[in-house]
Amino acid sequence: MTFIITAILLVCIGAVSGYFYRKHAAQVKPQPDGTIRAKLPGWYRFCGYFLVAVGVLFALITPALVSGSNPMPPYMAFGIIGICLVFGIWAILMGQRQYVETGVDYIEQCTWYGKVTRIPFHEIDSYAYSSGHPGGWLVLKTADKRKIAFTSRYLRGERVMCALVFRQINGRWPSPTSPEDQQVLVQEASLAAAPQYLTENPTGQNLSGQQV
C-alpha cells in the first residue's frame, strides 16, 4: 500500500511540476534580435531559501534535541542540517545562474556552478533526443567534446531543434544571414514539427560543418 501511495504521489508531483514548467516556458519572451534566454522557474530559489531556513532553524534547536531524556542521535541531527543546507544552496544557485540561451545561430548554457558553454549550430557534431523524458531531454556534443544537455521543452530549445531538423533534411546548417532559411525555422517552430521528427530520429552523428 505504501508503495502504491508513493508511486501515485510521484506521478502527481511530476504532472504538477510539468504543468508549471510548461507555463513558465510559455512566459519567456524573445529579445528583439530573436535571442531567447530561458531560466528555471522562480520556485527553485524559493525552495532553496526555505531549505536553508529549515537548516538554520534546525541548527539552533539541535542542542536541545541531542540532550534530554530521549535525545536524537547527533549524526542524525547534523545530517538533517547538512542535507537542508547543501540542497538549499544548490537550488538557489540553480535558480540564479542556470539558463539556456538560444540565438540565431548558437546555443549557450550556464550551469548552476557558473560554467558557460556556447556552441554555434554548425559546430554541433551529434545529438541525442529522449522524447520519453517529460521535458524532452536533448544532448548536443561537438567534435572537441563540448556538451550541452537540457530539457528542450522547458527551456525553450525549439530553435536548435528546428536547426537540427533542417541539417538532417537539407544536409547543411541554416545560414543566419539567409532570410529563406530563417523563415523555414520560424515555420517549423510554429508548427512544433521538430519534436516529432527528433522523436522518430532520436540520434544524429557527423553533423558539424556544412553551413552556407
C-alpha positions as CSV (number, residue, x, y, z in Angstrom):
1,M,0.0,0.0,0.0
2,T,2.8,2.4,0.9
3,F,4.5,1.7,-2.4
4,I,1.3,2.5,-4.3
5,I,0.7,5.7,-2.4
6,T,4.3,6.8,-3.0
7,A,4.0,6.0,-6.8
8,I,0.8,8.0,-7.0
9,L,2.4,10.9,-5.2
10,L,5.4,10.9,-7.6
11,V,3.1,10.8,-10.6
12,C,1.1,13.7,-9.3
13,I,4.2,15.7,-8.4
14,G,5.6,15.0,-11.9
15,A,2.4,16.1,-13.6
16,V,2.0,19.3,-11.5
17,S,5.7,20.3,-11.9
18,G,5.5,19.6,-15.6
19,Y,2.5,21.9,-15.9
20,F,4.2,24.7,-14.1
21,Y,7.4,24.1,-16.2
22,R,5.4,24.5,-19.4
23,K,3.6,27.5,-18.1
24,H,6.9,29.2,-17.2
25,A,8.4,28.3,-20.6
26,A,5.5,29.9,-22.4
27,Q,6.1,33.2,-20.5
28,V,9.7,33.5,-21.7
29,K,9.7,36.2,-24.3
30,P,12.3,36.5,-27.1
31,Q,14.5,39.6,-27.2
32,P,14.3,42.0,-30.3
33,D,17.1,40.1,-32.1
34,G,15.3,36.8,-31.6
35,T,17.5,35.6,-28.7
36,I,15.7,33.6,-26.1
37,R,17.2,33.1,-22.6
38,A,15.2,30.6,-20.5
39,K,15.9,30.2,-16.8
40,L,14.5,27.9,-14.3
41,P,11.2,28.8,-12.5
42,G,11.4,31.1,-9.5
43,W,10.2,28.4,-7.2
44,Y,13.7,26.9,-7.4
45,R,15.0,29.8,-5.4
46,F,12.0,29.8,-3.1
47,C,12.6,26.2,-2.2
48,G,16.3,26.8,-1.8
49,Y,15.8,29.7,0.7
50,F,13.2,27.6,2.5
51,L,15.6,24.6,2.9
52,V,18.4,26.9,4.1
53,A,16.0,28.5,6.7
54,V,15.0,25.0,7.8
55,G,18.6,24.0,8.2
56,V,19.5,27.1,10.2
57,L,16.4,26.6,12.4
58,F,17.3,23.0,13.0
59,A,20.9,24.0,13.9
60,L,19.6,26.4,16.5
61,I,17.4,23.7,18.2
62,T,19.9,20.9,17.8
63,P,21.4,21.4,21.3
64,A,18.0,20.7,22.8
65,L,17.3,17.8,20.5
66,V,20.5,15.9,21.3
67,S,20.1,16.3,25.1
68,G,17.4,15.4,27.4
69,S,15.7,12.1,28.4
70,N,15.1,10.9,24.8
71,P,17.9,12.6,22.7
72,M,18.2,12.5,19.0
73,P,21.5,10.9,17.8
74,P,23.9,13.7,16.9
75,Y,24.7,12.2,13.5
76,M,21.0,12.4,12.5
77,A,20.7,16.0,13.6
78,F,23.8,17.1,11.8
79,G,22.8,15.0,8.8
80,I,19.5,16.8,8.5
81,I,21.2,20.2,8.8
82,G,23.7,19.3,6.1
83,I,21.1,18.0,3.7
84,C,19.0,21.1,4.1
85,L,21.9,23.5,3.6
86,V,23.5,21.6,0.7
87,F,20.3,21.1,-1.3
88,G,19.1,24.6,-0.4
89,I,22.2,26.3,-1.6
90,W,22.2,24.1,-4.7
91,A,18.6,25.1,-5.5
92,I,19.4,28.8,-5.0
93,L,22.3,28.6,-7.4
94,M,20.3,26.7,-10.0
95,G,17.6,29.4,-9.9
96,Q,20.0,32.3,-10.0
97,R,22.6,31.0,-12.5
98,Q,21.3,28.2,-14.7
99,Y,20.0,29.2,-18.1
100,V,19.8,28.1,-21.7
101,E,20.2,30.9,-24.3
102,T,19.4,30.3,-28.0
103,G,20.4,32.8,-30.6
104,V,20.0,32.9,-34.4
105,D,22.9,30.5,-34.9
106,Y,24.1,29.3,-31.5
107,I,23.1,27.8,-28.2
108,E,24.6,28.7,-24.8
109,Q,24.2,27.1,-21.4
110,C,25.2,28.3,-18.0
111,T,25.3,25.6,-15.2
112,W,24.5,26.1,-11.6
113,Y,28.2,26.4,-10.8
114,G,28.7,29.1,-13.3
115,K,30.3,27.2,-16.3
116,V,29.2,28.8,-19.6
117,T,29.3,26.7,-22.8
118,R,28.5,28.1,-26.2
119,I,28.1,26.0,-29.3
120,P,27.4,27.6,-32.7
121,F,24.9,25.4,-34.6
122,H,27.4,24.4,-37.3
123,E,29.8,23.0,-34.7
124,I,27.2,20.5,-33.3
125,D,28.6,17.1,-34.3
126,S,26.0,14.9,-32.7
127,Y,22.7,14.9,-30.8
128,A,20.6,12.6,-28.8
129,Y,16.9,13.3,-28.0
130,S,14.8,11.5,-25.4
131,S,11.1,12.0,-26.1
132,G,10.3,9.8,-23.1
133,H,11.6,12.4,-20.7
134,P,8.8,14.8,-19.7
135,G,10.9,17.8,-20.7
136,G,12.3,16.3,-23.9
137,W,15.9,15.7,-22.9
138,L,18.3,16.9,-25.6
139,V,22.1,16.3,-25.6
140,L,24.3,18.2,-28.0
141,K,28.0,17.4,-28.5
142,T,30.8,18.9,-30.6
143,A,33.9,17.2,-32.1
144,D,36.1,18.9,-29.4
145,K,34.0,17.3,-26.5
146,R,31.9,20.4,-25.6
147,K,28.5,19.3,-24.4
148,I,25.1,20.9,-23.7
149,A,22.3,18.9,-22.1
150,F,18.9,20.3,-21.1
151,T,15.2,19.9,-21.1
152,S,14.2,21.3,-24.5
153,R,10.5,21.7,-23.8
154,Y,11.0,23.5,-20.5
155,L,14.0,25.7,-21.5
156,R,12.8,26.8,-25.0
157,G,15.0,24.6,-27.2
158,E,12.7,24.7,-30.2
159,R,15.1,26.8,-32.3
160,V,18.1,24.5,-32.0
161,M,15.7,21.5,-32.6
162,C,14.5,23.1,-35.8
163,A,18.1,23.7,-36.8
164,L,18.9,20.0,-36.2
165,V,15.9,19.0,-38.4
166,F,17.0,21.5,-41.1
167,R,20.5,20.0,-41.0
168,Q,19.2,16.4,-41.3
169,I,16.8,17.2,-44.2
170,N,19.0,19.6,-46.2
171,G,22.5,18.3,-45.5
172,R,23.7,21.7,-44.3
173,W,23.1,24.0,-41.4
174,P,20.7,27.0,-41.9
175,S,22.5,30.2,-42.7
176,P,22.0,33.0,-40.1
177,T,22.1,35.6,-43.0
178,S,19.6,33.8,-45.2
179,P,16.0,35.1,-44.8
180,E,14.7,32.0,-46.5
181,D,16.5,29.7,-44.1
182,Q,15.4,31.7,-41.1
183,Q,11.8,31.7,-42.3
184,V,11.9,27.9,-42.6
185,L,13.0,27.7,-38.9
186,V,10.2,30.1,-37.8
187,Q,7.6,28.0,-39.7
188,E,8.9,24.7,-38.2
189,A,8.8,26.2,-34.7
190,S,5.3,27.5,-35.1
191,L,4.1,24.0,-36.3
192,A,6.0,22.2,-33.5
193,A,7.2,19.7,-36.1
194,A,10.8,19.4,-34.8
195,P,10.0,17.3,-31.7
196,Q,8.1,14.8,-33.8
197,Y,11.0,14.5,-36.2
198,L,13.5,14.1,-33.4
199,T,11.3,11.5,-31.8
200,E,11.4,9.5,-35.0
201,N,15.1,10.2,-35.4
202,P,16.4,10.4,-31.9
203,T,20.1,10.5,-32.7
204,G,22.4,12.1,-35.3
205,Q,26.1,11.9,-36.0
206,N,28.8,13.7,-38.0
207,L,26.7,16.9,-38.3
208,S,29.4,19.6,-37.9
209,G,30.3,21.9,-40.8
210,Q,28.3,22.2,-44.0
211,Q,27.0,25.7,-43.4
212,V,26.4,28.1,-46.3
